[in-house]
Amino acid sequence: MIVEVRGKNGFKVTEAIENYAKDKLEKVERYFKEELDAFVVCKTYKDHHKVEVTIPTKYYTMRAEVGEEDMYAAIDLAIDKLESQIRKNKTKITRSLQKKDGVSELFRDDIDLEALERELVMKPVKKKSIQLELMNTDEAITALEMLGHDFFIYQDSETNQVNVVYLRNDGGYAVIETE
């Protein structure tokens, strides 16, 4: 795979970041028969880093974008997201585009996707135990913002139920209430 790593928003790509991205993209490369190009754009913001990975092919483009506090973590998550997209859509893409010449030649046949799925399911990335705090929704949103996470689990002071407040893609907040 031919990988091009670029920086934006003032981020200077170091040799270490470039090598890390290239090494991680080898996970994705194993799914394809032919050599593809991959474009990795690393951006820096005041409070986080963003990584965009784009792999154009003849018939479609795979793309993943992830924001994270650490650039290496953002690269890992973006590659994992791409790999998940490939596993999920490989059969669908091959079937729907089989009328076009060359699509069936794009993916390798010797990859056991079911075994890879089992391997991923069997390995938890991280396990964390939390102590639920009794609070209202506004306090939970404040805690969410202070932690810088996408979600926060709390015990609602009015209903005494476990709830989850999360940050929506549009920038607003939403609450999942349990019964």
C-alpha positions in Angstrom: 0.0 0.0 0.0 1.3 3.4 -0.9 0.7 5.7 2.1 0.8 9.5 2.0 0.7 11.2 5.4 0.1 14.9 5.5 -0.4 17.4 8.3 -3.0 20.3 8.5 -3.9 23.1 10.9 -0.2 23.6 11.7 0.5 19.9 12.5 4.0 18.8 11.3 4.1 15.1 10.5 7.1 13.5 12.2 8.9 10.4 10.8 7.5 8.5 13.8 3.9 9.4 13.1 4.4 8.6 9.4 5.9 5.2 10.2 3.2 4.4 12.7 0.4 5.2 10.2 2.1 3.1 7.6 2.6 0.1 10.0 -1.1 0.3 11.1 -2.4 0.4 7.5 -0.8 -3.0 6.9 -3.8 -4.4 8.8 -6.1 -3.0 6.1 -3.8 -4.0 3.2 -4.3 -7.7 3.8 -7.9 -7.5 2.6 -6.9 -6.5 -1.0 -5.3 -8.2 -3.9 -3.9 -5.1 -5.6 -1.8 -2.3 -4.2 -3.8 0.7 -3.3 -3.1 4.3 -2.3 -4.0 5.5 1.2 -4.1 9.2 2.3 -3.8 10.0 5.9 -4.4 13.6 7.1 -3.4 14.5 10.6 -4.9 17.7 12.0 -4.4 19.4 15.3 -6.9 21.5 17.2 -6.8 23.2 20.6 -8.2 20.3 22.6 -7.8 17.3 20.3 -6.2 15.7 17.2 -8.1 14.4 14.2 -7.1 11.8 11.7 -8.7 11.2 8.4 -7.8 8.1 6.4 -9.0 7.8 2.8 -8.5 4.8 0.5 -9.8 5.4 -3.0 -10.4 2.3 -5.2 -11.7 2.1 -8.8 -15.4 1.8 -7.7 -15.7 3.4 -4.3 -13.8 5.2 -1.6 -13.3 4.0 2.0 -13.0 6.8 4.5 -12.7 7.0 8.3 -12.4 10.1 10.5 -11.6 10.1 14.2 -10.9 12.7 16.8 -8.9 11.9 19.9 -6.7 13.6 22.5 -3.6 11.6 21.3 -2.5 11.4 17.7 -1.4 7.8 18.0 -4.8 6.8 19.5 -6.6 8.7 16.7 -4.6 6.7 14.1 -5.4 3.4 15.8 -9.1 4.2 16.0 -9.3 5.4 12.4 -7.6 2.2 11.1 -9.9 0.1 13.3 -12.9 1.9 11.9 -11.7 1.3 8.3 -11.1 -2.4 9.0 -14.6 -2.7 10.5 -16.1 -1.0 7.4 -14.3 -3.4 5.1 -15.3 -6.5 7.1 -18.9 -5.3 7.3 -19.3 -4.3 3.6 -16.9 -6.6 1.6 -19.6 -9.1 0.6 -22.2 -6.4 0.0 -19.8 -4.5 -2.2 -18.7 -7.5 -4.2 -22.3 -8.6 -4.8 -23.7 -5.2 -5.7 -20.9 -4.3 -8.0 -20.1 -7.7 -9.5 -21.5 -6.5 -12.9 -18.6 -4.1 -13.2 -15.3 -5.7 -14.4 -12.6 -6.0 -11.8 -14.6 -5.7 -8.5 -14.4 -9.3 -7.7 -10.6 -9.0 -8.1 -10.4 -6.3 -5.5 -10.7 -8.3 -2.3 -8.7 -11.3 -1.3 -10.6 -14.5 -0.9 -8.3 -16.2 1.7 -9.2 -13.9 4.6 -11.6 -15.6 7.1 -13.8 -12.7 8.1 -15.7 -14.7 10.7 -12.5 -15.7 12.4 -11.4 -12.1 12.5 -14.7 -11.0 14.0 -14.5 -13.7 16.7 -10.9 -12.6 17.5 -12.1 -9.0 17.9 -15.1 -9.9 20.0 -13.0 -12.1 22.3 -10.4 -9.3 23.1 -11.8 -6.5 25.2 -9.8 -3.4 24.6 -10.3 -2.0 28.1 -12.4 -2.7 31.1 -13.4 0.0 33.5 -15.5 0.0 36.7 -17.3 3.1 37.8 -19.1 4.3 40.9 -22.4 5.8 39.9 -23.0 9.3 41.2 -26.5 10.6 42.2 -27.1 13.8 40.1 -29.5 15.5 37.8 -29.2 15.8 34.0 -27.6 19.2 34.1 -24.9 18.1 36.5 -24.3 15.0 34.4 -23.8 17.2 31.3 -21.3 19.3 33.2 -19.4 16.2 34.3 -19.4 15.0 30.7 -17.9 18.3 29.5 -15.3 18.3 32.3 -14.1 14.8 31.5 -14.1 15.5 27.8 -15.8 12.2 27.0 -18.6 11.5 24.5 -20.9 10.0 27.2 -21.4 9.9 30.9 -23.3 7.3 33.1 -25.0 8.5 36.2 -27.9 7.8 38.6 -30.7 10.3 38.2 -31.5 12.0 41.4 -35.2 12.4 40.5 -36.0 8.9 39.2 -33.1 7.0 40.9 -32.6 5.1 37.6 -29.3 4.7 35.8 -29.1 7.1 32.8 -26.5 7.9 30.1 -26.0 11.4 28.8 -24.1 11.6 25.5 -22.8 14.1 23.0 -24.6 14.0 19.7 -22.9 14.5 16.3 -24.7 17.8 15.9 -23.1 19.1 19.1 -26.2 18.7 21.3 -26.8 16.4 24.2 -29.2 13.5 24.6 -30.1 11.2 27.5 -30.8 7.5 27.5 -33.1 6.5 30.3 -33.3 3.0 31.7 -36.3 1.3 33.1 
